[in-house]
Amino acid sequence: MKIAILTSGILPVPAVKGGAVENLMDFYLAYNDKHRLHDITVYSVWHPDVAQHPAQQSEVNRYIYLRVDTIWAKLKKRLFKWTHSEGYYHYTIEYYLDWALRQINRQQFDVVITENRPGYALQLMRQGHQQVVVCHQENDYVNVTTPQHRQIYDSTALFINTSDYITRCVRTISDTDTKCVTVLNGIDVERFYQACPLPRSAAGLHDEDFVLVFSGRLVEEKGILELIQAIKTLSIPHLKLLIIGASFYGQDMKKSPFVKRLEDESESVKDQVVFTGFVPYGQIPSYLKMADVAVVPSMWEEPFGLTVAEAMAAGLPLITTRSGGIPEICEGVAEIVDRENVVAHLADAIKGLYDDTARRRTMAEAALERSKLFSKEAFARNYFHALGNVRVKNEE
């Protein structure tokens, strides 16, 4: 098939600036390059680092870029805002979409894939595009409460969802849905398998410490406040909590109010809590492997939970919450607690694993084995298999 891919319009592809969706795209584009399955064109915003990226050498994947960094580009975007007062997304995204659709009009594609932007289907419909529209969805963006959900649903031929939880959300629109398929995310498991732990002294920890690790953005829905509160109820010798991350996807220029709240909450146990701040993704596996137990105390309906898969690939016993798609990743190999009365549940789970070395070892082995299901190759293979469910116009 000849495929056009519409990205988020915010971060570049290849994923030189990170981004969960953009990394997943890199995985399946690399798989396509290796197996030469489809003729793919990616429409992305520009970043200087993409110019020399090895992905540009592909013979089956092409990358077309919108410059957003020049003064002229910024003026054009501002003019677009003034002349296009209505749009489904922020004008920055709509500006990218307008550009990308003009590019697509110059080509003959069988399929257009919208990456985590289901609302793009509305503009494709309004412009009368004849390509089959597929939405790869990482978040709960299409459900019965979504603005224009029926139009989005009817304009999309296939939803490739990151978890059964997201699939159930889409199916609130139609009891007879046949458009949804679940493809669980993948990570670069080899990066985690091969990583060596940093010396604990690098984070101010000691060999005798019992180390819990939290990795992720320091925002309320991730449950880090509740985890600190659980720590405060425990009397475990040498218990330490290693908190890896910042409040946004990168180095914070200043502390957010929530980070300050976390620091205030941990003041009475400050000798037990270590904030690393932002850590580059390439170093995360080595940081995780310093710990004895990973804790992912998500307090919202997590669409998938990449940090869950990462902890498993790092070979750590895991404590997490029954939230969204998380159980689909780790049911049977992790301690999964309910969010109701979560502080007490987290404390009980931590104490239980502290007291049972053999169980920690068994859980770690099981988690490591299960993590093989979430390799980037498995994700890409399943993604393209799901894409095979669409029928292009000239096949009908």
Residue pairs with C-beta under 8 A, 6 or more apart in sequence:
1 38
1 39
1 110
1 111
1 387
1 392
2 38
2 39
2 41
2 107
2 108
2 109
2 110
2 111
3 38
3 39
3 40
3 41
3 109
3 110
3 111
3 112
3 113
4 40
4 41
4 43
4 104
4 107
4 109
4 111
4 112
4 113
4 131
5 25
5 40
5 41
5 42
5 43
5 112
5 113
5 115
6 43
6 97
6 100
6 112
6 113
6 114
6 115
6 117
6 120
7 13
7 21
7 22
7 25
7 42
7 43
7 44
7 45
7 96
7 115
8 19
8 21
8 22
8 93
8 115
8 116
8 117
9 45
9 89
9 92
9 93
9 95
9 96
9 97
9 100
9 117
10 19
10 45
10 92
10 93
10 96
11 17
11 18
11 19
11 21
11 22
11 45
12 22
12 44
12 45
12 46
12 47
12 49
12 50
12 65
13 22
13 25
13 26
13 29
13 42
13 44
13 50
13 63
14 22
14 26
14 29
14 50
14 53
14 55
14 63
15 22
15 23
15 25
15 26
16 47
16 49
16 50
16 53
17 47
17 49
18 249
18 250
18 281
19 249
20 138
20 185
20 306
21 115
21 116
21 138
24 136
24 138
24 185
24 186
24 379
25 42
25 115
26 55
27 186
27 188
27 376
27 377
27 379
27 380
28 379
28 380
28 383
28 384
29 40
29 42
29 55
29 58
29 61
30 55
30 376
30 380
31 37
31 376
31 377
31 380
31 381
31 383
31 384
32 38
32 40
32 60
32 61
32 380
32 384
33 55
33 58
33 59
33 60
33 61
36 59
36 60
37 60
37 384
38 60
38 384
39 60
40 60
40 61
40 62
41 61
41 62
41 63
41 64
41 107
41 109
42 61
42 62
42 63
42 64
43 64
43 66
43 99
43 100
43 103
43 104
44 50
44 63
44 64
44 65
44 66
45 65
45 66
45 68
45 96
46 65
46 66
46 67
46 68
46 69
47 69
48 69
50 56
50 63
50 65
55 61
55 63
56 63
64 103
66 73
66 96
66 99
66 100
67 73
68 74
68 77
68 96
76 95
77 91
77 92
77 95
80 91
80 94
80 95
80 98
81 91
81 95
84 91
84 94
84 95
84 98
87 93
87 94
88 94
88 119
88 120
88 122
88 123
88 147
88 148
89 97
89 117
89 119
93 117
97 117
97 120
97 123
101 123
101 124
101 127
101 129
104 112
104 129
104 131
109 131
110 131
110 132
110 392
110 393
110 394
111 131
111 132
111 133
111 134
111 387
111 390
111 392
112 124
112 129
112 131
112 132
112 133
112 134
113 134
113 135
113 136
113 387
114 120
114 121
114 133
114 134
114 135
114 136
114 156
115 136
116 136
116 137
116 138
116 139
116 141
117 135
117 141
118 135
118 137
118 141
118 142
118 146
118 152
118 156
118 159
119 141
119 148
119 152
120 133
121 133
121 135
121 151
121 152
121 155
121 156
122 148
122 151
122 152
122 155
124 131
124 133
124 155
125 151
125 155
130 393
131 393
132 157
132 158
132 390
132 391
132 392
132 393
133 155
133 156
133 157
134 156
134 157
134 158
134 159
134 160
134 387
134 390
135 142
135 156
135 158
135 159
135 160
136 160
136 383
137 159
137 160
137 161
137 162
137 166
137 170
138 162
138 166
138 185
138 303
138 304
139 162
139 166
139 303
140 165
140 166
140 169
140 301
140 303
142 149
142 152
142 153
142 159
142 169
142 170
142 173
143 149
143 169
143 170
143 172
143 173
144 172
144 173
146 152
149 173
150 173
153 170
153 173
153 174
153 179
156 179
157 179
157 390
157 391
158 179
158 180
158 181
158 386
158 387
158 389
158 390
159 167
159 170
159 179
159 180
159 181
160 181
160 182
160 183
160 383
160 386
160 387
161 167
161 170
161 180
161 181
161 182
161 183
162 182
162 183
162 184
162 185
162 303
162 304
162 325
163 182
163 184
163 303
163 304
163 324
163 325
163 328
164 182
164 325
164 328
165 301
165 303
165 324
165 325
165 328
166 182
166 303
166 325
167 180
167 181
167 182
170 177
170 179
170 180
171 177
171 180
181 386
181 389
183 379
183 382
183 383
183 386
184 304
184 328
184 329
184 373
184 374
184 379
184 382
185 304
185 306
185 309
185 374
185 379
186 309
186 374
186 375
186 376
186 377
186 378
186 379
186 380
187 306
187 309
187 310
187 313
187 374
187 375
187 376
188 375
188 376
189 313
189 371
189 372
189 374
189 375
189 376
190 375
191 282
191 285
192 285
192 288
192 310
192 313
192 314
192 315
192 371
193 313
195 285
195 286
195 288
195 289
195 314
196 286
196 289
197 286
197 289
197 290
198 283
198 286
198 287
198 289
198 290
200 206
200 207
200 209
200 211
200 290
202 290
203 242
203 274
203 276
203 287
203 290
204 274
205 211
205 240
205 242
205 274
205 290
206 238
208 238
209 238
209 239
209 240
210 236
210 237
210 238
210 239
210 240
210 292
210 293
210 354
211 240
211 241
211 242
211 290
211 291
211 292
211 293
212 227
212 231
212 239
212 240
212 241
212 242
212 291
212 292
212 293
212 294
212 295
212 350
213 241
213 242
213 244
213 287
213 288
213 290
213 291
213 293
213 294
213 295
213 311
213 316
214 222
214 224
214 227
214 241
214 242
214 243
214 244
214 245
214 294
214 295
214 296
214 297
215 244
215 245
215 284
215 287
215 288
215 294
215 307
215 310
215 311
216 222
216 224
216 244
216 245
216 296
216 307
217 245
217 246
217 247
217 248
217 249
218 224
218 243
218 245
218 246
218 247
218 256
218 258
218 259
218 262
219 247
219 258
220 258
220 299
221 298
221 299
221 300
222 297
222 298
222 299
223 296
223 297
223 298
223 299
223 321
223 342
224 243
224 262
224 297
225 258
225 261
225 262
225 265
226 297
226 299
226 342
226 343
226 346
227 241
227 295
227 297
227 346
228 241
228 262
228 265
228 266
228 269
228 273
229 265
229 343
230 342
230 343
230 344
230 346
230 347
230 350
231 239
231 241
231 266
231 269
231 272
231 273
231 347
231 350
232 265
232 268
232 269
233 343
233 344
233 347
234 347
234 350
234 351
236 350
236 351
236 354
239 272
239 350
239 354
240 272
240 273
240 274
241 272
241 273
241 274
242 274
242 276
242 287
242 290
242 291
243 262
243 273
243 274
243 275
243 276
244 276
244 279
244 284
244 287
244 288
245 276
245 277
245 278
245 279
246 252
246 259
246 277
246 278
247 255
247 256
247 258
247 259
248 256
250 278
251 277
251 278
252 259
252 277
252 278
255 263
262 275
263 275
266 272
266 273
276 287
279 287
284 310
285 310
285 313
285 314
288 294
288 310
288 311
288 314
288 316
289 314
289 315
289 316
291 316
292 316
292 317
292 360
293 316
293 317
293 318
293 319
293 350
293 353
293 360
294 307
294 311
294 314
294 316
294 317
294 318
294 319
295 318
295 319
295 320
295 346
295 350
296 305
296 307
296 308
296 311
296 318
296 319
296 320
296 321
296 326
297 319
297 320
297 321
297 342
297 346
298 305
298 320
298 321
298 323
298 324
298 326
299 321
299 323
299 339
299 342
300 323
300 324
301 323
301 324
302 323
302 324
302 325
302 326
303 324
303 325
304 324
304 325
304 326
304 328
304 329
305 320
305 323
305 324
305 325
305 326
305 329
308 318
308 320
308 326
308 329
308 330
308 334
309 329
309 371
309 374
311 318
311 367
312 318
312 329
312 330
312 333
312 334
312 367
312 368
312 370
312 371
312 374
313 368
313 371
313 374
315 364
315 365
315 367
315 368
316 364
316 367
317 334
317 335
317 353
317 359
317 360
317 361
317 363
317 364
317 367
318 330
318 333
318 334
318 335
318 363
318 367
319 334
319 335
319 337
319 346
319 349
319 350
319 353
320 326
320 330
320 334
320 335
320 336
320 337
321 336
321 337
321 338
321 339
321 342
322 336
322 337
322 338
322 339
323 339
326 336
327 336
329 370
329 374
330 336
330 367
330 370
332 366
332 370
333 363
333 366
333 367
333 369
333 370
334 363
334 367
335 349
335 352
335 353
335 363
337 345
337 346
337 348
337 349
338 345
352 359
353 359
353 360
353 363
372 378
